[in-house]
Amino acid sequence: MSNYPTVFIKIKLMSKARPRVTRNGTFLPKNYQLWRKEVAKQMKEQWTLPPIDTPIAVHISCAGAARGDVDNYMGAIFDTGNKIIWSDDRANIIQSASIDFTKAKEADSFIRITVSDIGLKEARIDCIDRVFDYDIEC
């Protein structure tokens, strides 16, 4: 159960862009910059809480034309949500992430973001499980 608001963004899906490197510097494509600006605007309108700085799980439901990879959709959404919904999209904040995609007409495209707390106890248990399963340190 989430104590956080669900964010619903009506926008065409866009994959995370790769930076372009030229002799004049590095930049992101203009259409991607405009997309991020619009997504950030809609996030800020709906997310009135401070950015989350504790372990969370994020689920993204999205619909649109099937032109990209879901991991790149997630990357674009996670980067845009930095300093708005979560303090940063690093792994010690977003400890669990999932996405589901539905093919839809471009006019019916959307992104729905649901955030849930991962309690410190659950995060620690998960960490212990990972240590035993993969011989890693948390």
Number of C-alpha atoms within 10 A of each C-alpha: 6 11 9 15 14 16 19 18 20 17 19 18 22 22 17 22 15 11 10 10 10 8 5 6 7 10 12 13 12 9 11 16 13 11 17 19 13 16 22 21 14 16 20 15 10 15 15 12 12 11 15 19 15 15 19 22 16 18 18 21 16 25 22 21 17 14 10 13 12 19 13 15 20 22 16 20 22 20 17 23 21 16 15 19 25 23 16 19 19 12 11 13 18 23 17 16 14 13 15 11 16 13 13 14 12 14 12 13 18 18 21 16 19 18 23 18 20 19 12 12 9 12 17 13 12 13 15 16 13 14 13 10 9 9 10 11 9 9
